């Protein structure tokens, strides 16, 4: 395993889950299993733990399955996107509400997907414009670039990539695809170098970074799925259960922050002098804002550079 495959903030994740999982039979859902680094450590730390591992990438499931095989029947792996959590739990005999002790989400593209050039996630290497986390899905980055109208393409780049020059890039893509459809990432990177002003290239990082992020999010429907997955994950927690989410860009972190904050506040109407029964906070926030990796971890694990970790504990049953 390369340093890119080291689980991010592993010791912090273990510490946050410890009170919910220790010394008792417990169930944890790793909703983004990847290569199983966090899952392996959690299973090793808690001999009575049962793990449900989800991933949309069948290649990741196969590799993590090998890694976790030593834990035997305590591991249940499912090919699914994290917003399918309620149906996955139902299929395994668990209730969708109040039945699990922990949920872990390590969002974004996995190190394994970045490392395989043919998947097209990395702008540093010329590859087919694919970007599907699930290779069995239909939509690819090439299809987005070659078929979306300029206005829709600009919306994707602006909303998901926070790209200042979204319309300029979209118009350049539409003009270029009229001559020849896009098939490989190298040609797109060349276009982006030309479309993004030189002053922005000098100060704003690699000109392809934001566009590649936006295309990946669009192809995989990441934010829409996360928007459905967060309420489902929070509802699945029993009282005392904990959720830990690691995000890698501001759009994900913003959505996670809102989801946790909404359930961490009282629903008693303003002006009522006492807390109404059943209207108190459902969650207790376990982190002050978003936690980051320390300098040492960032130096040894490049994926930790942009991580933002948030965690919460369920303190009241989910509202009916």
ABEGO torsion letter per residue (X at the ends): XBAAABBBGAAAAAAAAAAAABGBBBBBBBABAEAGAAAAAAAAABAABBBBBBBABAAAAAAAAAAAAAAEAABBBBBBBAAAAAAAAAAAGBBABGABABBBBBBEBBAAAAABAAAGABAABBBBBBGBABAABABBAAAAAAABBAAAAAAAAAAAAGBAAAAAAAAAAAAAAAABBBABAAAAAAAAAAABBAAAAAAAEBAAAAAAAAAAAAAAGAAAAAAAAAAAAAAABBBGBBBBBBBABAAAAAAAAAAAAAAABBABBBGBABBBBGABBABBBABBEBBBBBAAAAAABAAAAABBBBBBBBABBBBX
